[in-house]
Amino acid sequence: MSIEMLTRLSEALRKMRTLSEVLDDIGDALDPQPPTADDVAYIHERLRGDLERLATIATAAEVKDPDVLRLTARAAELQDVELPEDHRGQVAHLRRQGAVANDLLERLTATRTIRQVA
């Protein structure tokens, strides 16, 4: 890895909340008990930021893994989606965000882009 690449990765990691906080967000989205209507927007914004951070790490590290590239593209798509107005649609959207964040985090761990999470 070049010095420039390590610098970009370091900057991305500094902006990132802890991985345990990202896992908490994923857990909130994927919990069998759906979040209340009051919590949905807050969880949506946190997951939006988590997806952006994970994608930034993958980009900064120049990961070439096809699954990481696919998940990074999916994360970008989900970041652009506005939260639906109905609670059922909101929960479905949160679950999609959570699933992509979870899968991307797992692939970044498997490719040794980031260290083991748990």
N, C-alpha and C positions, 0 to 999 in steps of 0.2 A: 504494500500500500504506500502511496506517495504521501509526502508531508501535507500537501494540499488536501488530499482526500481525508487524511486523519484530522486535519483542522476542521473541515466541513462536518465530519461525523461528530467531533467533539462539540461543536457549536449546536448541532441538532440535539445531542444528548442533554446538553445544559438546559435547553428549552423544554425538554420533556419532563412531564411529571413522573413520579416514580412508577416503576412497573407495577407495584402493588396497587397504586391508585388506578392505573389503567385496568388492571384485573377487577378492581371493585366496580368500575364503570361497566365493564363487560358483564359482570355478575348482575348488576342492577338491570341491564337490558335483557338478559337471558333468563332471569329468575322466573320460575313458573308462576309466581304471584306478580301480575303486571303492576307497574308503577301507577300511582294515583295520577289523576289528571293534572294536579298541581306540580308533580315531579317530572312530568314528561319533557317539558321544554328544557329544564335544567340538565337532565340526563342526555338529551339530544345534543346540546351544545358541548358538553364534556366529551361525548363520543366523537363528535365532529372534530374537535381538537385532537383527540387521541388518534383518530385515523390520519389526520394531517401529519402528526408527529411521527407515526410509524412509517408512513410513506416517505417522509423526509429522510428518515434514517436509511431506508432502503435505497433511496436515490443517492444520498451522500456516500453510501458505502459501495455504490455501483454494483448492486447485487444483480446477477444475471439469471438467477433461478426463475424458470418459467412460471411457477406458482406464485412467487413473490411479485413478479411483473403483472400477472393477471389480477392478483389481489390488490396491488397498488392502484391499478386502473379502476377496479371496482370501488376502492376507497374514495378515489377522486370523484367518481360518479355520485356516490352517496353523499359526499360533502356538498354537492350542488343542489341536492333535493331539499326542498322546503318541507317542513313538518306538515303532514296532513291535518285537516281541521277536526276530524272525528277521532275520538279516543282509540277506537279499534285500529284505525289506520296508523295512528301515532305509535301504538304499541308494536304493530307489525314492522314499521319503519325502524324503531329502536332495535328490534330483534335482528333485522338485517344488518344494521350498523354493528351491533354487538358480535354477530357471527363473523363478519368480515374482519373486525378488529381482532377477534380471537384467533382466527385462521392466520392472519398476517403475523401476529405476534408469535404463533407457533412456528411458522415458516422461517421467520427471522431468527428464532432460537435454533431451529434445526440446521440452518445454513451458517450458524455461528456468527451471525451479524451482531447479535446481542447475546449476552450471557443467559444461562438458564434462569428461568423466571421463578420457579418455586423451589 
